[in-house]
Amino acid sequence: MSIADLRSVALLDRLTDDQLGELLAAGEVLGFEPGQELFHEARPADHWWMLLSGSIGLVRRVGHEETTVATMDAPGRWAGGFRAWDPHGVYMATGRAATAGRILRIPAERFGELANSWFPLGVHLLRGQAQTVRAIESIARQREALVALGRMAAGFAHEINNPASAAARAVDALADTHAALLAALRKLSENGITADRLAAVNTLRAEIKPPVTAMSALAVADLEDALSDWLADHDVDRDWVIAPPLAAAGLDTDWCERVAALLGGDLLEPGLDWIANALSADTLLAEMKESTGRISELVGAIKSYAQMDRASLQTIELTDGLESTLVMLAPRLHGITVVRDYGPGVPPVEAMAGELNQVWTALIENALDAMRGAGTLRLSTRPAGDGVAVEIADTGPGMPPEVRAHAFEPFYTTKEVGQGTGLGLDLARRIVVERHRGDITIESQPGDTTIRVRLPRRAAGLEGRS
């Protein structure tokens, strides 16, 4: 490549031969073939590229599809180099060759020095443009964060809907069972049961205990068949209603014989019906207790996650935040094995608990994205000097060195638009390092990526920092 060759590029027509020589000396001319990827969307824009011949498509990923947003198809068309005036500049699209050709590539830092020397006003304009682009990207990330929050809220609604629905079904069934229980008592009274007999039957009912070990569905079905046959043999018409609750409680025909010895004739069926409905009521009450308890746990988890009604700076157990974050992300944990390795003797720390929960969310979300629905997520805590170390590890494919090197930079991401929390590792770094005076590091190899967060036990001077 010669100065004469560059002279034909319209973009450079005002440059002197000396300047063209400096431009050539600063970079290198590369050849490319169709389909070759020259630079990648969202990666650091640490080179300036100027087309000399051929054509290059600028491609952005939108959702699950790629869209060509522009084409470099004439000599002098350029891309990248943003780090010449923005230390956090990234490529806005992927450059993929459409035809064979050649391109001039210059390191952004060197390109910035040349541009600032030759075109100071132009550099100021470019710097302002870069800041505008960053502002637009920031707004887009905020939007992504809101979308992610919406997904998290929807997941929480799904989690709380299951026990709420179960409790509602149990209440409806309990109303029917209560009516049947009163009807059975009325029939016992109409058939002339004495107080002594009723007391004896109630004592027999009170002695019923749930099976020590849960019965298999097949065993319950066999027991129900045997009870139905016994009830039919003793002229009990409603065997299909009475047998299931008795079988679920583990009662057999010998127990029924004990009831029959206390209640004969017209008292046997309403007596067994009363006991069966009492057992059903106990089961439904247990289901309601379990369901409402689960709802209470979920509400407690979201209060813990959001740190509602709590001071900003407080002494906390880090495992509480990790566990509440797992609850919030529960819909995404299907197919994932969660291993908790919480070490003994881990001290509490002074921290902004709500902010740390944002860190745990971003790190766990990244791990889940890497594993794509199958793998092992490991959470561990242990003492580390005068503080605590928290590790979040996954069995995903690992981070390549070039990704790991830029992972904590603002606006850097390898995810498609609309994916992830919109928070990124940069926010995690700022919360851990700048807000809590800790540190965060990454160790990664295929099948084992570990992000380690170290936090001091004391947060002297932390309150009021921004």
N, C-alpha and C positions, 0 to 999 in steps of 0.2 A: 504494500500500500504506500503510495507516494503523496506528497503535498498536492501534486497536480490532480490526483484522483479526488482528493477532498475538495478541491476548488470547484468542482462541478456540483457540489451539494449546496442547494439554495440557502439552507439554514446557516451555512458558514461563509456566505459570500462577502461579509464585511470584515472577516478576519485577515490579518496579515500573514505572510508566509511564516514569520517567526511564531505567530500564535498557532497556526496550523501545525507547525513542527512540534510545539509544546503539547498540543492535543494528542498527536500521534504518539509522542514519547510517553505520555501519561497513561496510555491504555494499550489495548491489544485488539487486533482484528481477528474475529472468529468466524469460521464457516458454520453453517447449520443445514440440516436436512429436514424434509417434511416430517412433521410429527414430533420433532425434538422440542423438549421443554427448556426454555432459556432462563426463566425466572418464575417464581411461584407466588400466587396470591397470599397475602398476609405475612410473608416472610420479610425479614429486614431488607429494605431497599438500599443495599450498600454498594450498588453499582449504577452508573448511568449508561444507558444503552442507546445507540443511534444507528438506525438502519442504513446500510450502504446499498444493498440490493436484495431482491426477493420480497417476501411478505410474511408477516407474523400476525396471528390472531390473538387478541386480548380477550381472555375468557374468564368469566366469573361463575362461581358455583352458586346457584339459587335453589334452595331446597335440595332435591335429589338430582337436579339437572344442571348441565353446564350451558351458559349463554354467552355468545360472543358479543361483547359490548363495543368493540372497536377493532380496526385492522390497521396495522402499520404496513403500508403497501407502497410507499414512495421514499426514495432516499432522503434522509434528514428527519424522518419521523423518529421520535425518541420516547423513552419510558424510564421510570425509576430515578435513581439518584437522589431521592428525597432526604437521605441522611446527610446530604451535604449541608442542609439548613435546618433539619429536624432530627434530633438524635433518636427519635422513636418512629421515624418514617418507615412505612411498609409498602410493599407493592400492592396496588389496588386491584390487580388482575394477574392472571397467569399468562405469560408470553409463550405461545406454542407456534412453531413454524408451520406455515401453510404451504410454502414452497422452499426450495433450496435457495440459499443466499449468503450474504455476509453482513456482519454487524460489528460496530466499534463499541468496546466495553471499557469504561474507565471507572476506577474506584471512586465512590461518592466523595470521600474526603478530599481527594486530589482534584476532582471536578469542581468542588466547592471553592477551593483555593483559586483555581483558574477563573471561574465565573466571577468571584468576588473582585478579582484583580481587573478583569476586563469590563464587567457590566455591573457595577455596584448597585445601580438603581434596579436592574432586572433581578438581582439577587434579593433585594428587599421585597419586591413584588412576589417572587416565588415563595419567600419565607411567609409572607402574609397569606398566600394561597394555601400553603401547607397547614397553617394554623386553622384556616377555615375548614379544610378537609378533616383535620383532627376533631374539630368541634362537631362536624356532621357525624363522624364516626362515633363520637361520644354519645350523641343523642340516639344514634341507632343502637348502641350497646345498652343504653338505658331502656330503650324499648324492648330489647331482647330480655333484659333482666325482668321487666314487668311481665312479659310473656312467660318466662320461667316461673315467676311467682304465681301466675295464674295456674300453670300446670301443677305446681306444688299444692296450691289450694284445692284444685280439683282432686288430686290424689288424697289429700286429707279428708275431703268430703266423702270420697269413696270409702276410705278406711272407717270413718265414723258412721257411714250409712249402714254398713253391715250389722253392727251391734244394735243400732237404733231400730232397724227393721226387725231384727230378731226380738227385741224387747216389745215392739208394737204387736208382733204376731203372738207373742206369749200373753200379752194383756188381753187380746181378743179371745184367745183360747181359754184363758183363765175365767173370763166372764161366762163362757158356755159351761166350763167345768163346775163353776160355782153354782150355776142354776141346776145342773144335773145332781150335784151333791145335795142340795136342798130338797130336790124331788125324791131322791132315795131316802132321805131322813123322814120326809113326809109319809112315804109309803111304809116305812118301818113302823111309824107311829100308828098309821091306819090299820096295820096288821097286828097291832097289839103287842109290840115288843116291850118287855119289862125293863126297868132301869138296871137291874142286875145283869141281864143279858147284854144290854147295850154297853154297859161298863166293861163287861168281859171281852166283847168283840173289840172295843176301843183299845183295851190293853193288848190284845193280840195284834192290832194294827200298829200300835206304838212300838212293838218289839221288832217291826220290820226294819232291817238295815240294808243299805245298798251292798251289792256283791263286793268283796274285798278286791277282786280283780275284774276288770271289765270283761263282760261276756262277748263272744263273737256274734256277729249278726246271724250266723247259721245256728248257733246254740240257742239264741233267743227265739228264732223261728221254730225250732224243734220244740222248745218248751211251750210256746204259744199254741202249737198244734195239740200237744198233750193236754193242756188246760182246756182248750176248746172241746176236745172229746169228753173230758171229765164233766164239764159244764152241761154239755148236751145230754150225757147220761143221767144227770141229776135234774133234768127238766128246766134248765136255765136258758131262757129264750135268747137273751142278748149276749151270747158268748163272744160274738165278734167285737163287742164293745168292752166287755169286762176282761177278756183274756190278755190283750196287749199290755195294759199297765201292770198286771200281775206278773207277766213274763219278764217285762223290763226290770222289775224289782227283784227278779231271781226267785220268785215263789213257785212252788211245784204243787202237784196234786196232793201230796201228804199234808201240806199246809192247808189246802182247801178242805181236806177231811176234818181238820181241827175246827175250821169255821162251821162246817156242817154239823159237827157234834154240838155246837152252841146254838145254832140256828137251824131249825127244821121247817119243813113245809113252806108256807108262803113267805117266811122271813129270809130264806137263803138267798134268793136273787137280789132283793133290795139291799141286803146286808153286804153281799159281795160287790154290788154296784156302788154302794157308799164307800167301801174300802178302795175300790179301783179309782173312783173319782178323787178321793183324798190323796192317793199316790200320784195321780196326774197333776193335781194342784201343787204338790210338793216339787215335782219335776219342773213345772212351769215357773214356780217361784225361784228355783235354782237357776233356770235359764235367764230370768229377768235380772237376778242378782249378778250373774256373770256378764250379761250384756251391758247393764248400767255401770258395772265396775269397769268394763273396757272403755266405755264412753268417758268415764271420769279419768282414766289413765291417759286417754288421748288428749283430753282438754288440759290435763296437767302437763303433758308433753309439749303441747303448742305454747302454753304459758311459759314453760321453761325455755323453749326455743326462742320465743320472742322476748323473753325477760320482762314480761308484763309485771307492773307493780313492784319492780325491783330497782335498786340504785344502779347507776351506770357502773361504778367501780365497786366490786364486792369480792369477798373471798369465796371461791367456788371449787368444787370438785370437777375436774375436766371430764371425767367419765359421764357426768350428768349431761353435759352439752353434747357429747358424742352420741349418747343414747337417744336424746330427744331429736337429734338430727336424723338418726336411723328411723325413728318413728315417722318423721316428716317425709322421708324418702322411701317408705315401706313399699309403695306400689312398684318401685324400680328394682326391688331386691329379689323379685321372683327369678329363680334360676341361679341366684348368687348364694354361695356359702359364706356366711359371716363368721369370722373367727375373732373372738374377743380375747386379748392377751393383756389384761389389766394387771400390772405387777403389784405386789404387796408393798406397803409402806410409801405409796405415792402421796406426797403432801398436797394440800390445797394451795391454790395460787391466788394472788390478787390480780384481777383482770376485768376487762369490759366483756362480760359474758355474752351479750348479744352480738358484739363484733366477732368474737371467737366462733360463735355458731355460724356466722357467714363464712369463716375460713373453713370450718369442717364441711359445710355444704359444698363449697367449691371443690375441695379436694376429693370428697367422696363422689361427687358428680363426675369429676374427671376420671376417677378410677372405674366407675360403672360404665362410662362411655367407652373406655379403653377395652373393657372385657366384653362388651356387646352382648350382655344377657347371660353369660356363662363364665364362671370362674370363682375365685376365692378372694374375698375382701377381708383384710386383716387390720384390726385396730388394736394398737398396743400403747400402753403408758408405762413409764418407769421413772424413778428418780434420776436426775442428771446433774451432778454437782449441786449447786445452790438453786436448783430449779427442777423442771419436769420436762421430759421428752415425750412427744406424742408422734406415733408413726402410723401412717395410712398407706397400706401396701395393696397392690393388686397383681393378678396373674395375667395381665394383658400383654400385648406384643412388645411393650417397652417404648421408651422415647429415643429417637435417633439423637446422636450428639448435637446436630445442628439445631434441633428443636429444644433440647435441654439447655443449650447455651443462651437461648432467647426467651425461655419460658416465662420469666418474671418481668418481661418488658411490657409497658403499657400497650394495649390494643393488639398484642400478639396473640394469635389463636391459630389452631390447625383445624378448627371445626367449621362445618358449613354454617351459612347464615341461618339464624333461627334455632340453632342447637346450643345446648349448654345453658348455664345460668346467666350468662352475660356479665359475670363478675370477673372471671379470669384469675390467674395466679398473681397478676400484678396487685390486685386488691388484697389477696392473701398476704403477699409480701409486705405491703404497706401496713396492714393491721398488725402483723406479727413483729416486724422490725421497727417501724416508725412509731406505732402506737404502744407496743408492749415491750420494746427493747429486747426482743428475742431474736431468733434467726430461723431460717427455713432453707432446707437443702433438698436436692433430688439425687437419688441413686437409682440407676435404671439399667436393666439388661432384659433381653427377651424372656418373658414369663415372670419377671419380678421387678416391679417399679415401686420404690419406697420414697415417700415424701416425709421428711422428718422436721417436726416443729419443736423448737426448744423455747421454753418460757421461764423467766425468772419467778421465784416464789414471791418476791416483794416488788411492788410497782411504785417505788418512791417517785413522786413528781408526775405520775401518770395522769392523775385527775386534772382535767382542764386542758390537756393537750389536744391539738386538732391537726 
